[in-house]
Structure formats: structure tokens, C-alpha cells
Amino acid sequence: MKVKVSSEVAEALNKLQWDEWSKQFNLIGHCQSFSGNGKKIRNTFNDELSILNFIPPLDFAKILVNGYEVEE
């Protein structure tokens, strides 16, 4: 099942590389930005993609594996 995201999040996601290596790299980096209890402790993405920093790690993983669609 695809994850529903806002148009702003979709715009940022469209700027990511989607090959297997890049998906793995982005997932690992994103997860390292959260503590074990799910609190964000630092940013992964730069200003242009900063909206992605607030996606919970499990949701980010689902987006990378299953894809996403824009909320209506």
C-alpha cells in the first residue's frame, strides 16, 4: 500500500534518487537521525528537502519500498 503524502512532501521526494543504492543510503541516514524512541535528534536532508526530516522512519521506509501518492 502506498503512503499518502502532501504535495510538498511529494515534491521533495521527487528530487531523491530512486535507484536501490540511493534508497538504502537515504533510509539508513534518515533512521540515524532519530533516537531509539523515535525522537528526531538531527536533520538528514538539506534546506531544499528539509520537509523530509519530519517523516517518521517507518513511514519513510514504507515510502521507499511501496511508493507514495499525493493526498487529495
trRosetta pair geometry for C-beta under 8 A, 3 or more apart (Angstrom, degrees):
i j d omega theta_ij theta_ji phi_ij phi_ji
1 66 6.2 11 70 176 36 151
2 66 5.5 -163 -94 134 46 100
2 67 4.7 -44 -114 92 102 89
2 68 5.5 148 -177 -117 98 19
2 69 4.7 75 121 -10 140 98
3 59 5.9 116 -137 -165 150 85
3 62 5.0 108 -51 110 123 114
3 63 4.9 -66 38 -79 137 78
3 66 6.7 110 -17 79 83 113
3 67 7.6 -177 24 101 75 41
3 68 4.8 -36 67 -109 83 85
3 69 7.6 168 79 25 38 65
4 68 7.2 143 -100 -163 14 80
4 69 5.8 -33 -105 74 63 82
4 70 7.5 41 -157 159 71 11
4 71 4.7 81 170 -76 109 84
5 9 3.9 -108 173 88 118 129
5 10 5.2 149 93 -54 115 80
5 13 6.9 81 87 -12 166 141
5 63 7.2 43 -47 -109 133 127
5 68 4.9 6 3 -176 119 132
5 69 7.4 149 25 73 76 32
5 70 6.5 -54 74 -108 71 47
5 71 6.6 -142 83 -17 19 92
6 9 4.8 96 54 8 79 100
6 10 6.9 -140 96 -4 42 88
6 70 7.3 17 170 -148 18 77
6 71 5.9 -28 -92 30 45 116
7 10 5.4 -53 -145 39 34 115
7 11 6.3 43 153 -26 65 102
7 70 5.3 43 -87 -148 67 124
7 71 7.7 -103 -35 50 68 77
8 11 5.7 -48 -150 29 30 114
8 12 6.8 26 152 -13 61 104
8 51 5.6 -147 137 -138 106 171
9 12 5.8 -57 -153 39 35 109
9 13 6.2 35 150 -20 69 107
9 51 5.6 -136 -93 130 65 124
9 52 7.0 119 -143 -85 82 66
9 55 7.1 107 -143 -69 129 119
9 68 7.8 -104 118 167 109 156
10 13 5.5 -53 -142 38 33 113
10 14 6.3 41 155 -28 64 102
10 68 6.5 -161 -103 115 86 125
10 70 4.8 -37 -39 -85 159 96
11 14 5.8 -50 -153 26 28 116
11 15 7.4 26 149 -20 57 102
12 15 5.9 -58 -164 27 38 112
12 16 7.7 46 143 -30 64 94
12 45 7.6 73 -179 156 125 160
12 48 7.4 156 -124 137 90 68
12 49 4.7 123 -162 -135 109 70
12 51 5.1 -168 -25 58 156 109
12 52 5.2 -154 132 -43 138 101
13 16 5.7 -41 -164 11 46 116
13 52 7.1 132 -72 -93 70 117
13 63 6.7 -106 -124 170 140 134
13 68 6.2 12 120 44 173 146
15 48 7.0 -99 125 135 170 116
15 49 6.2 -137 77 -84 129 109
16 22 6.8 155 167 148 89 123
16 26 6.2 24 -152 -87 129 164
16 49 7.5 94 -65 -127 86 143
17 22 3.6 -110 94 -144 109 171
17 23 7.9 -121 102 -43 75 59
17 26 7.9 173 56 -35 81 127
18 22 6.5 -50 -41 78 7 125
18 23 6.4 38 -154 -60 46 103
19 22 5.0 85 56 13 77 106
19 23 7.1 -146 91 -9 35 90
20 23 5.8 -55 -146 35 30 111
20 24 6.4 27 158 -16 65 107
21 24 5.9 -61 -153 38 29 109
21 25 6.2 29 153 -19 66 110
22 25 5.5 -53 -141 39 32 113
22 26 6.1 29 160 -16 67 108
23 26 6.0 -57 -144 40 26 107
23 27 6.2 27 157 -20 63 110
23 64 4.6 136 -160 -167 107 118
24 27 5.8 -57 -145 37 28 111
24 28 6.3 25 159 -16 65 108
25 28 6.1 -59 -148 37 26 107
25 29 6.2 21 158 -13 63 113
26 29 5.8 -58 -143 42 29 110
26 30 6.0 30 159 -22 65 110
26 44 7.7 99 -159 154 68 136
26 60 8.0 -133 134 169 98 119
26 64 7.0 174 83 -96 114 136
27 30 5.8 -56 -143 36 26 110
27 31 6.3 23 160 -16 63 109
27 60 6.6 162 -119 125 72 107
27 61 5.9 74 -138 -98 120 75
27 64 5.6 -89 -69 17 114 169
28 31 6.0 -58 -146 38 27 108
28 32 6.5 29 155 -22 62 108
29 32 5.8 -57 -151 32 30 113
29 33 7.1 32 152 -25 61 104
29 44 5.0 121 136 -149 98 116
30 33 5.9 -58 -164 24 35 114
30 34 7.7 18 148 -9 63 104
30 44 4.8 -49 -99 -45 57 173
30 45 8.0 9 -95 -33 91 96
30 52 7.5 -81 -112 146 123 105
30 55 7.5 -21 -168 75 136 100
30 57 6.2 157 124 -113 99 78
30 60 5.2 -115 131 136 156 165
31 34 6.2 -65 -161 35 43 104
31 57 4.7 77 -105 -135 77 131
31 60 7.8 -156 -60 72 75 133
31 61 7.9 39 -67 -58 114 107
32 44 7.6 117 64 -95 85 108
33 40 6.2 1 139 -149 94 77
33 41 6.4 -167 178 55 51 73
33 42 5.0 -114 -140 72 85 75
33 43 6.4 14 -146 -158 139 7
33 44 4.5 -104 -35 -50 148 96
33 53 6.9 -94 139 -147 155 85
34 38 5.8 -14 178 -144 125 33
34 39 6.5 150 -159 73 75 33
34 40 5.7 -46 -100 -96 76 48
34 41 6.5 138 -127 7 21 88
34 56 7.8 69 -98 -149 157 57
34 57 5.4 -113 23 -38 151 121
35 38 7.0 -40 70 31 73 19
35 39 4.6 3 33 55 114 89
35 41 5.2 94 -44 -39 90 124
38 56 6.6 -2 -158 -141 109 103
38 57 7.3 -131 -124 17 77 106
40 43 7.9 37 175 -78 116 51
40 53 6.7 85 -150 159 141 90
40 54 7.0 -51 -59 -110 157 53
43 50 6.7 -24 -151 -133 134 85
43 53 4.6 -35 -134 -118 81 144
44 52 7.2 -77 73 106 109 103
44 53 5.8 170 32 -106 80 81
45 48 7.8 -101 160 71 102 65
45 49 3.7 -91 172 99 132 106
45 50 5.7 -168 97 -88 98 35
45 52 4.8 58 5 63 157 113
45 53 5.5 -139 38 -55 95 86
46 49 5.9 66 55 35 66 90
46 50 6.8 -77 117 -58 30 81
47 50 5.3 -16 -140 -32 30 120
49 52 5.0 -15 163 13 91 121
49 53 7.9 116 121 -31 75 82
50 53 5.5 -27 -169 1 57 119
51 54 6.6 -58 -174 28 46 106
52 55 5.7 -36 -164 6 56 117
52 60 7.5 85 -175 -112 93 116
55 59 5.2 -124 179 91 92 114
55 60 4.6 115 115 -67 120 93
55 63 7.2 -24 177 -4 152 144
56 59 4.6 82 63 12 86 108
56 60 6.9 -156 91 -10 40 88
57 60 5.5 -56 -144 35 32 113
57 61 6.4 34 157 -20 66 103
58 61 5.6 -50 -150 34 33 113
58 62 6.5 35 150 -19 64 103
59 62 5.5 -51 -149 35 35 113
59 63 6.4 40 151 -23 65 102
60 63 5.6 -50 -150 32 33 114
60 64 6.5 29 153 -16 64 106
61 64 5.8 -58 -149 38 31 109
61 65 6.2 15 158 -8 67 112
62 65 6.1 -65 -140 46 28 101
62 66 5.3 -22 180 26 70 117
63 66 7.1 -64 -109 57 14 78
63 67 7.0 -16 -163 170 49 9
63 68 4.8 5 -137 -54 92 115
